[in-house]
Amino acid sequence: MPVRFLTLHSVVRCLMVVLTVMVTNIVEPVDGKVNISGQQKQAIEFRLKQLNKQALNSIESSNGEIIDCISIAKQPAFDHPMLKNHTIQMTPSSYPHEVLAEENNAPAPSNDEEQPENIVHPWQLVGECPENTIPIKRITKEDLLRVDDIKNYGKKLNISRPHQFYQPTDTSVDNGHEYAITYVNGGPYRGTKAQINVWKPRVEAGESSISQIWIVGGKFGPGLNTIEAGSHVNPTLYGDDNPRFFIYWTRDNYQNTGCYNLICPGFVQINKRLTPGYLLTPISTYNGSQFKFTVQIWKDPKTGNWWLQLNEQELIGYWPKELFTNLADEGASTIEWGGEVVNTKKDGQHTTTEMGSGHFPSEGFGKASSFALIKIIDMNNGIIDPVGVQTLVSRPTCYDIKTGYDKLYGVFFYYGGPGRNPECL
């Protein structure tokens, strides 16, 4: 076979090709902590373009977060195939109304007892979004680098294993989640309302601590619908250990649909001041000042959309009925309130991730975290006390719950705990 000799020009061209390949796939440092290849970098940049909408203007806060002001008509929700021709509903057709029983006409808790949260965000000290826009926290490269699969950023991936669906009322199923909750079954319910005590539980890496409301439609199984809102500390999602207000939804028991906040198409935001994912401040202190926020979620009797309101006055937006199956035409079958912890059991031990304040409910007001003024919204749009409230605790020696009732706080409970301790290993 004849031998072919390479010219100097050919050798140079070959070397340039090799160097190009090496540069394309070189491992580069990111913030001195994480290394990514050129291919990974391209995938991240493409995913960021999918997740972040074009902003009319942007605001950088003192804590480094960037808030993008997005046209309300071009927000992520309208990328959902069921919402392509959706008309934005700017106000509910009606609001739920209080139904006071004769023996329970006491006023709500005074500010001297527990101060309501004053919502002020760092970015609002710098600027504000204009009319007809909504603020959305920009997702960054660093956010995506904290997850194993960037396609699933913002989803509850460890909620269940194959054929082992989320079912908090069955403590025999160990899916890495532990609960201390109260709930009502039966329905139908049009919604709920509750005050949630704000704390900053300590959380281990790769885990989260949640204080929330669940509105559940259908039976526990692959067709389960949920609407969720509350406070959580989730370092993987946000890159910090601060408590933040969050929302979530799913129509198939967390298998393929739904996400946190506005990370995927679904929730329609109308508020130009507040956006899910915002920092909850101030934070309650042990045996000191207590802070709370009020969440109300209800189904619009005319449109069927599920509205979200905070602190009696801030309409955040709604989950369109088109997102759901069971929650589309009916009320909720179950409503739950309480705490949840993701326990990854590192080194075979129970996590030290705290729930609530990190103290057991037996310590009471100002020390244990609480839900107060818990209400359900009936099918007549009336706000009433829940009847037949039950409790569920996965491991009482790790996290527990204690319910009560009085004229000042209505139906309430203390909950939480430290996680691993001599009685919880």
C-alpha positions in Angstrom: 0.0 0.0 0.0 1.5 3.3 -1.0 2.7 5.6 1.8 1.3 9.1 1.9 3.5 11.9 3.4 1.8 14.8 5.2 2.9 18.3 4.3 3.6 20.9 7.0 0.3 22.6 6.0 -1.6 19.4 6.6 0.0 18.8 10.0 -0.9 22.3 11.1 -4.5 21.8 10.0 -4.7 18.5 11.9 -3.3 20.1 15.1 -5.8 22.9 14.9 -8.7 20.4 14.6 -7.4 18.6 17.7 -7.0 21.8 19.7 -10.5 22.9 18.7 -12.0 19.6 20.0 -10.0 20.0 23.2 -11.1 23.5 23.8 -14.8 22.6 23.1 -14.7 19.9 25.7 -12.3 21.3 28.2 -13.4 21.2 31.8 -13.7 24.8 33.1 -14.1 26.0 36.7 -17.4 27.8 37.7 -17.0 30.1 40.7 -14.1 28.0 41.7 -16.4 25.2 42.9 -17.9 23.3 40.0 -16.4 22.1 36.7 -18.5 21.7 33.6 -17.6 20.7 30.0 -18.3 22.7 27.0 -21.2 20.4 26.1 -22.7 20.9 29.5 -22.3 24.6 29.2 -24.2 24.7 26.0 -27.0 22.6 27.5 -27.2 24.9 30.5 -27.4 28.0 28.3 -30.1 26.4 26.2 -32.1 25.5 29.3 -31.8 29.0 30.7 -33.2 30.4 27.5 -36.2 28.1 28.0 -36.7 29.0 31.6 -36.2 32.8 31.6 -38.6 34.9 29.6 -37.5 38.1 27.8 -37.7 40.9 30.3 -38.9 44.4 29.6 -36.5 45.5 32.3 -34.6 43.9 35.2 -33.8 44.8 38.8 -30.8 43.6 40.7 -31.3 43.5 44.5 -28.7 44.0 47.2 -28.6 40.2 47.8 -27.5 39.6 44.2 -30.9 38.2 43.0 -32.1 39.5 39.6 -35.8 40.2 39.2 -37.1 40.2 35.6 -40.2 42.3 34.8 -42.1 40.2 32.3 -45.1 41.2 30.3 -48.2 39.7 32.1 -49.4 38.4 28.8 -46.1 36.6 28.0 -45.5 35.0 31.4 -44.5 31.3 31.6 -48.1 30.1 32.2 -49.1 30.7 28.6 -46.6 28.2 27.2 -48.9 25.5 28.6 -50.7 23.9 25.7 -54.0 24.1 27.6 -53.6 27.8 28.1 -52.8 29.0 24.6 -56.1 30.9 24.3 -56.6 31.7 28.0 -58.0 35.0 28.9 -56.3 36.4 32.1 -58.7 36.8 35.0 -57.5 39.9 36.9 -59.9 39.5 39.9 -62.0 36.7 41.4 -65.7 36.7 40.6 -66.3 36.6 44.4 -64.4 36.3 47.7 -65.1 33.7 50.5 -67.0 35.2 53.5 -66.6 34.5 57.2 -69.3 32.4 58.8 -69.2 33.0 62.6 -70.8 30.5 64.9 -72.6 32.0 67.9 -70.2 30.5 70.4 -67.1 31.7 68.4 -67.3 35.4 67.6 -64.0 36.3 69.0 -61.7 38.7 67.1 -58.6 37.6 65.3 -55.3 37.5 67.2 -53.9 41.0 68.0 -50.6 42.3 66.7 -49.3 42.2 70.3 -49.7 38.4 70.3 -48.1 37.7 66.9 -47.0 40.3 64.4 -48.0 39.9 60.8 -45.3 39.8 58.2 -44.5 43.1 56.5 -43.5 42.1 53.0 -40.6 44.1 51.8 -38.2 42.7 49.3 -34.6 43.8 48.7 -35.2 44.4 45.0 -38.1 46.8 45.8 -35.6 49.1 47.5 -34.0 49.4 44.1 -37.0 49.7 41.7 -40.3 48.3 40.8 -41.9 46.6 37.8 -44.1 48.7 35.6 -47.8 48.2 35.0 -48.9 45.2 33.0 -45.7 43.3 34.0 -45.0 40.8 36.7 -41.8 40.2 38.7 -40.1 36.8 38.3 -36.8 35.7 39.9 -34.2 35.0 37.2 -32.9 31.5 37.1 -29.1 31.3 36.9 -26.4 28.9 35.8 -25.6 28.4 39.4 -29.2 27.3 40.1 -29.0 24.6 37.4 -25.6 23.4 38.5 -27.1 22.4 41.9 -29.4 19.7 40.4 -28.5 16.4 38.9 -30.7 16.8 35.8 -31.3 20.3 34.5 -34.5 19.2 32.7 -36.1 18.5 36.1 -35.1 21.7 37.8 -37.9 22.9 40.0 -39.7 19.6 40.3 -40.3 17.3 43.4 -38.4 14.4 42.0 -37.8 12.5 45.3 -41.5 12.5 46.3 -42.0 8.9 45.3 -40.4 5.8 43.8 -41.9 3.9 40.8 -45.4 2.5 41.7 -45.0 4.0 45.2 -47.1 7.1 45.1 -47.3 9.9 47.6 -49.6 9.0 50.4 -48.9 10.9 53.7 -51.6 9.1 55.5 -49.6 5.8 55.2 -46.6 6.0 57.5 -45.6 2.4 56.7 -44.3 3.7 53.3 -40.8 5.0 53.7 -40.1 7.3 50.8 -37.7 9.6 52.5 -40.3 12.1 53.6 -41.5 12.6 57.1 -44.7 14.4 58.1 -46.4 16.1 61.1 -49.7 17.2 59.7 -53.4 17.7 60.4 -56.0 17.0 57.7 -59.7 16.7 56.9 -61.1 14.1 54.5 -64.4 13.8 52.6 -65.1 17.1 51.1 -65.9 18.6 48.8 -64.1 21.7 49.9 -63.8 24.9 48.0 -60.5 26.0 49.7 -58.8 26.8 53.0 -57.2 29.6 55.0 -54.5 29.6 57.7 -51.8 31.6 59.4 -48.3 30.1 59.2 -45.6 31.0 61.7 -42.3 32.0 60.0 -39.2 30.2 61.2 -35.8 29.3 59.7 -35.2 25.6 60.3 -31.7 24.3 59.9 -31.5 22.0 56.8 -28.8 19.5 55.8 -27.4 19.6 52.3 -29.7 18.0 49.7 -32.7 18.2 51.9 -35.6 20.6 52.6 -37.9 21.6 55.4 -41.5 22.6 54.5 -44.4 24.2 56.3 -47.4 24.2 53.9 -51.0 23.7 52.9 -52.0 20.9 50.5 -55.3 21.0 48.6 -55.8 17.5 47.3 -58.2 16.3 44.6 -58.9 12.6 43.9 -57.6 9.4 45.4 -54.0 8.9 46.3 -52.6 7.3 43.2 -51.3 8.2 39.7 -54.2 10.6 39.0 -53.8 12.7 42.2 -54.2 16.5 41.9 -52.6 18.9 44.4 -52.3 22.6 44.9 -49.7 23.6 47.5 -48.4 26.8 49.2 -46.4 27.7 52.2 -42.9 28.3 53.5 -39.8 26.2 52.8 -36.1 26.1 53.2 -34.7 24.5 50.0 -31.0 25.1 49.4 -31.0 23.1 46.2 -33.7 25.2 44.6 -32.5 28.6 45.7 -28.8 28.3 46.8 -29.4 29.6 50.3 -30.9 28.5 53.6 -33.5 31.2 53.9 -37.3 30.6 54.3 -39.2 31.5 51.2 -42.8 31.5 50.2 -43.5 28.9 47.5 -46.3 27.3 45.5 -46.5 23.9 43.7 -49.0 21.9 41.7 -49.4 18.6 40.0 -52.1 16.7 38.2 -50.5 13.2 38.1 -49.1 12.7 41.6 -45.7 14.4 40.9 -44.8 12.1 38.0 -44.5 14.4 35.0 -46.6 17.6 35.6 -46.2 20.6 37.9 -43.3 22.5 39.5 -42.3 25.0 42.1 -43.4 28.7 41.6 -43.3 29.8 38.0 -40.5 27.5 36.8 -42.9 25.7 34.5 -46.1 26.8 32.7 -49.1 26.7 34.9 -49.8 29.3 37.6 -51.0 32.6 36.3 -49.5 35.6 38.2 -51.3 38.9 38.3 -49.4 40.7 41.1 -46.6 43.1 40.1 -45.1 43.3 43.6 -44.9 39.7 44.9 -43.8 36.6 43.2 -43.6 33.0 44.5 -40.1 32.3 45.7 -39.8 35.5 47.7 -37.9 35.7 51.0 -40.0 35.5 54.1 -38.9 38.2 56.6 -38.8 38.9 59.4 -38.2 35.5 61.1 -39.6 34.4 64.4 -37.1 34.0 67.3 -37.1 31.5 70.1 -39.0 32.9 73.1 -39.1 36.3 71.3 -41.0 38.1 68.6 -43.3 35.9 66.4 -44.1 36.5 62.8 -46.6 35.0 60.5 -48.3 35.2 57.1 -51.8 34.3 56.0 -52.5 32.0 53.0 -56.0 31.7 51.5 -56.7 29.5 48.5 -60.1 29.1 47.1 -61.9 28.0 43.9 -63.7 30.7 42.0 -67.4 29.5 41.8 -67.8 30.9 38.3 -64.5 30.3 36.5 -63.3 27.2 38.4 -59.8 28.8 38.8 -58.1 28.3 42.1 -57.1 31.7 43.6 -54.1 32.5 45.9 -54.2 35.4 48.3 -51.7 36.4 51.0 -52.2 38.4 54.2 -55.8 39.2 53.5 -55.0 41.7 50.7 -52.4 40.6 48.2 -53.9 38.6 45.3 -50.9 36.7 43.8 -52.8 34.9 41.0 -54.4 31.6 40.3 -54.1 28.0 39.1 -56.4 27.7 36.0 -58.8 24.9 36.2 -57.5 23.6 32.8 -54.3 22.4 34.7 -56.3 19.7 36.6 -58.6 16.8 36.3 -60.1 16.1 39.7 -59.8 19.7 40.9 -61.2 21.1 37.6 -64.9 20.4 38.2 -65.1 19.4 41.8 -63.9 20.7 45.1 -61.0 19.2 47.0 -61.4 15.8 48.6 -58.7 16.4 51.3 -57.0 19.4 52.8 -53.8 19.1 54.8 -51.8 21.5 56.9 -48.4 21.0 58.6 -44.8 20.1 58.2 -42.7 17.9 56.0 -39.0 17.1 55.9 -36.9 15.3 53.2 -34.7 12.8 55.0 -32.0 11.4 52.9 -30.5 9.4 55.8 -26.9 10.1 55.2 -24.5 7.6 56.7 -27.6 5.5 57.6 -28.7 8.0 60.3 -31.8 10.1 60.6 -31.4 13.6 59.4 -30.8 16.6 61.7 -32.9 18.7 59.4 -35.3 20.6 61.6 -39.1 21.0 61.1 -40.7 24.3 62.0 -38.7 26.0 64.7 -36.7 22.8 65.4 -38.4 22.4 68.8 -41.1 20.0 69.8 -44.8 21.2 70.0 -44.9 20.6 73.8 -42.8 23.8 74.2 -45.8 25.9 73.0 -46.2 29.4 71.9 -43.0 31.4 71.0 -40.9 28.3 71.0 -42.6 25.7 68.8 -43.8 26.6 65.3 -47.6 26.9 64.7 -50.5 27.1 62.3 -53.4 29.2 63.6 -56.9 30.3 62.6 -57.2 27.2 60.4 -60.3 27.3 58.3 -61.9 25.5 55.4 -64.0 27.2 52.7 -67.2 25.2 52.1 -69.1 24.9 48.8 -71.2 27.9 49.7 -68.0 30.0 49.8 -68.2 30.2 53.6 -65.1 30.3 55.7 -65.7 27.9 58.6 -63.9 25.9 61.2 -62.8 22.4 60.0 -64.7 19.5 61.5 -63.3 16.0 62.1 -59.6 17.1 62.0 -57.2 14.2 62.2 -53.5 14.1 62.7 -50.6 12.1 61.1 -47.1 11.9 62.4 -44.4 9.8 60.8 -42.1 9.5 63.8 -43.2 11.3 66.9 -39.7 11.1 68.5 -38.3 13.1 65.6 -41.1 15.5 64.8 -44.5 15.8 66.5 -47.8 17.7 66.5 -50.2 19.0 69.1 -53.6 20.4 68.1 -55.9 22.7 70.0 -58.8 25.2 69.9 -59.6 28.5 71.6 -61.6 31.6 70.8 -58.5 33.7 70.0 -56.7 31.3 67.6 -59.6 29.0 66.5 -58.3 25.7 65.3 -54.6 25.7 65.7 -51.6 23.4 66.3 -48.0 23.4 67.2 -45.7 21.1 65.3 -42.1 20.3 64.5 -38.9 19.0 66.1 -35.1 18.7 65.8 -34.9 15.5 63.8 -32.0 13.3 65.0 -31.8 13.1 68.8 -31.2 10.4 71.4 -34.7 9.1 70.8 -34.6 9.5 67.0 -31.7 7.8 65.4 
